[in-house]
Amino acid sequence: MLIRRFRAGDESAVSRMIAKTLSISNAKDYPADQIEELIQRMNPQFISACASQRHFYVAEEDGAVIGCASIGPFWGKTDESGIFTVFVDPEHQKLGVGKRLISILEKDEYFLRADRVEIPASITAVGFYMKLGYEPKSGDLVPDEERLIPLEKRRKQ
């Protein structure tokens, strides 16, 4: 497996992998209409825009995209960052791909400069992030209006 920075031309493969992941992995936690809305939003143009605003990484195996993750400033702040767009193809989940992606993000300059790093986590992924040291921002696991759970890791006190 290779993890590298996003390159122009990755948009469609990343978008397809995200759609597959949402359809399979997130289906138990989200209604079908919300999954479909997310799939439509996370099209190649959206992925390209994300990659232009954040540090975006792609995991590949045998030339196929099997995961992605991005990190960037949180609301334009320099002391807070956000981890976004973390997806691993369902056939590659629980094989260390997600941990490797998060490990890369935690070495990125946006992570290293931040006092606090937030993840707007899907209900599906909360357990994964909590195993990596991210905690509920509000102290509880109540989803927001988008059915995401804000998690955070404080780096400096």
C-alpha positions, 0 to 999 in steps of 0.5 A, spaced: 500 500 500 502 506 498 499 513 501 501 519 497 498 526 496 492 527 492 494 529 484 490 532 479 486 526 476 484 522 482 478 526 483 473 520 479 477 514 483 476 518 490 469 520 489 467 512 486 471 509 493 467 514 497 460 513 494 462 505 495 464 506 502 458 510 504 453 505 501 456 499 504 459 502 511 455 508 513 448 505 511 447 502 517 447 508 521 444 513 516 438 513 512 438 512 504 436 519 502 442 522 506 447 517 504 444 519 496 445 526 498 452 525 500 454 521 494 451 526 490 455 532 494 462 528 494 462 528 486 469 529 483 468 537 483 467 537 490 473 532 491 477 537 487 475 543 491 477 539 497 484 537 495 485 545 493 483 547 500 487 542 504 492 537 504 489 531 501 492 524 501 490 518 497 491 510 499 493 506 493 493 498 492 495 496 485 494 502 482 487 502 485 484 508 490 482 504 497 482 510 502 483 518 502 483 523 508 485 530 508 487 535 514 486 543 513 485 549 517 479 549 522 474 555 520 481 559 517 484 558 524 492 557 525 491 554 532 486 549 530 485 544 524 480 539 522 481 532 519 476 531 514 474 526 508 477 520 511 474 514 507 477 507 507 474 502 501 469 497 505 474 491 502 480 494 506 477 496 512 480 493 519 486 492 515 490 498 518 489 503 512 485 508 516 490 508 522 496 509 516 492 515 513 491 518 520 498 517 522 500 521 516 495 526 518 498 527 525 505 528 521 502 533 517 504 541 518 496 542 519 496 537 525 503 539 528 501 547 528 494 546 532 493 546 539 486 542 537 484 538 532 477 536 530 474 531 526 466 531 524 465 524 525 460 520 522 456 515 527 459 509 523 467 512 525 466 514 532 469 508 535 475 508 530 477 515 532 476 514 539 481 508 539 486 513 536 485 518 542 480 523 539 474 525 544 467 527 544 468 535 544 462 536 548 463 530 552 458 526 549 456 522 543 450 526 541 450 527 533 449 534 531 444 536 525 448 533 520 448 527 524 455 528 525 459 527 532 464 532 533 471 529 536 477 533 538 484 531 540 487 537 544 495 537 543 497 543 547 494 545 554 
